[in-house]
Amino acid sequence: MNNLLNEILKEQAQAADQRSKAWFSARLGKFTSSEIYKLMTQPQSKDARERGELSETTKSYIKSKVAEELTGIEHTTETAATTWGIDHEAEAISLYSSLVESTVESVGFIAYGDHAGGSPDGLCSTYGVIEVKCPYNAENHVENLLIENEAELLKAHKNYWWQLQMNMLITNNKEGMFISYDPRMDGKAKMALIPVTLQSNTEDVINNVLEKAIAYKRFLLDRIKNR
């Protein structure tokens, strides 16, 4: 019994470690906060929108989750930009923690029901959920430095804004912080901070798009199973 308990505790610890084998396994086939924006896209034609059809972007994303479920392999793409971001995330969080004089707790994948979830970059003891981006292209960081408020963040980075909205929802936080970090910059230019608040309709919007996505995913799986 002690050995079984130790294995369970070990597995839970690994799941808390982002990008670990257990973390990838927990995300497999689920709609995640980092890509939830793909479920928000609308069809190009007016007729399709009026009929309530899913956009091609949404369908493609759902199909990728079907593929993950059927293969047991998560679709990931490693690039120089993603590697750069991963390599500098910890130092960004450390600097942010010092600036706001608060602790930041690391978390793993947090499930939202059986079909979705998210992995916040951290939970700040004072300012809630944080989302860290370390742009590989310094020009992109400059653009982030010029963002003055949440409305401008939504306009510039709909994907990041929805990622924060969903992560705030699943962690029961009403506040979040978008962080852009570039260690190549000097002084205050190293970091851009944009506060984000949980919107009153976020839960309804996310639940609505997830309901449609789950239904389409089940439809595709049944169709494949019965072909």
N, C-alpha and C positions, 0 to 999 in steps of 0.2 A: 504493500500500500504506500509506503514511504517513497519507493522508487517511482510509482505512478504519479504521486503528488509532485515529486521533483521534476518529472518530465512535463507535467502540465504547467508548472511555474516557469520552466525553461522556455516552453513554447510561447507563453504569454510575454515573457521578457523579450524574445526575439521579435514578436509581432509589434512591439513598441519601437523597435529599431527600424526607422524608415530605410527602404531599399534592401532590407534583409529578405531572405527566402520566405519567411513567414509573412512579411509585409506584402510581398507580391502575391502570395497565395490568398491572403485575406481580401485583396482587391479584385481578384480574378473574376471576370464576367460582370462586375458591378459598375454602375454609373458613378463616376467620381466628381468631386467638387471642382477639380482642375479642368474638367471638360464638360461640366454641366451646361455651360453656355451653348454648346452645340445642340442642346435640346430646346433652346430658346429661339432658334432661327426659324424664319417663316419661308414658305414656298415663294418662288418668284412670281408665279401667276396669281392674279386676283381671284380667279375661279377656284384655284386650289386652296387659297387662303379661306375663302368663303365656305368651302366644303369641309374645312377643318383638317385638311390633309397634312401629313408630315413633310418637312422639307427634305431635299436630297441630302443635305448635310446631316440632318437628324437621322435619317435612315442609314446612312453610311456609318455613323457612330454606333448605332444600335447593332448593325451587322458585325462590327468589330468586336462587340461584347458577345455576340452569338459565337463568333469564331473562337474567342478565348474560352468560352464554356465548353465547346466541342473539342478543342485541342489541349486544354489545360495549360496553355501558354499565353501570357499577357503580351499584348502588342506594345512594344516600346521602341523608341528610336533614340540612340545615343549619338549626339553630335558634339562638336567642339564647344558649342554654346551651352548645351546642357551640362557637360562636364565642368565647364567654367563656373556655372551657377552652383553646382553641387560642391565644388571645391572651396567656394568662398562664402557659402551660406553660414557656416558656424561663426566665422569672424564678424559677419554682418550682425548676427544675433547678439554676439558678445558686445559689440559697440552700441547697439540699440539698448541693451540692458543697462549699460553704463550711463547712457544719455538720459534715460527715463528713471534711473535709480530704482529699478524693479527687477525681480527675478523672472526668468522665462523658462517654463517647463516644457521639455520635449515630450511629444506624444506620437503615437503610431497611427494606424488606420482606425477610424471610428465609424462603425457601421451606422447607417440610417435606414432602418428596416432591413429587409433581406436582400435588397437589390441595389443599394447605393451606399455611399459613405464618403469620407474625406480624411485627409491627413494634414491638419494645420501645421505650419512650420514651427509653431510654438504657442503656448498660452501664457500671456503676460499677467503677472499678479495684479497689475494696475489697469492696463489698457486692453485686456481681453485677447482676442485672436490676432496673431500676426501672420502676414504673408510676405515672404522675402523674395525679391527678384534681384539677381546680380547680372545685369546685361553684359553680354560678351562684346557687343558693339557699344563703345563709349557714347556714341551719338544718341543711342536709345536712352541712356541714363540722363543725358542732358535734357532730353525731351521730358523725362520724368521729373527732373528738377524744376521744370517750368509749370508743372501741374499744380494748381493752387488750392483745389478743393475736391470734394467727392464727386460732384457733378462732372468736373473735367476729367476725373479718373474714369468714370463710367463711359464718357464719350471716347476717351483715348484707348481704354483697355477694358472693354466689356467683359472679356474672359476673366480677368483678374478680379473685377468687381463682383461678378457672380460667384467666383471661387470663395471670396471672403464672405459673401452673404450665406452661402451654404455651410461654410465652416462655422460661422457664428451660430447658425441654426442648430447644427448637430452638437455643438458644445454648450448650448444654452447661454450664449453671450450676446449682449446687445451692442458691444463695441469691438472694433477691429482696427488694425493699422496696416496700410500698404507701405512696404519698405523697399526702396530701390537703393542698391549699394554698389559702389565702384571703388575698389581699393587704389586705383590708379589716380583718383582725384585727390586734391588737397583740401584740408580743413573741412568746412561745412559742406562743401560740394561732394564729399564722399557719400552722403546719405540724404535721400528725400523721404519725408514722412507725410503720408496722407491719411488722416483719420476717416474711418468708415463706420456708419451705424446700420444696425439691422433694420430693414424696412418692415412696416406693419403688414405688408402683403407678401413678404418673401416666402413664408411657409406655404401659403396657398398657391403661389406661382410654381414653386419647386415641386410640391406634391402633385399639381396638375400635369406638369410636363413628365414627371416620373411615371404617373399612372398610364399615360399614353405610350411612353417608351417601353414600359414593362409589358403592356398588352401586345405591342408590336413584336417585341422580343419573343414572347411566348408563341405568337402566331408563326413566326419564322421557325422556331424550334420544332413546333408541331408539324409544320409543313415538311421540314427536312426529315423528321422522324417517320412520317407516313408516306413518303414519296415512293 
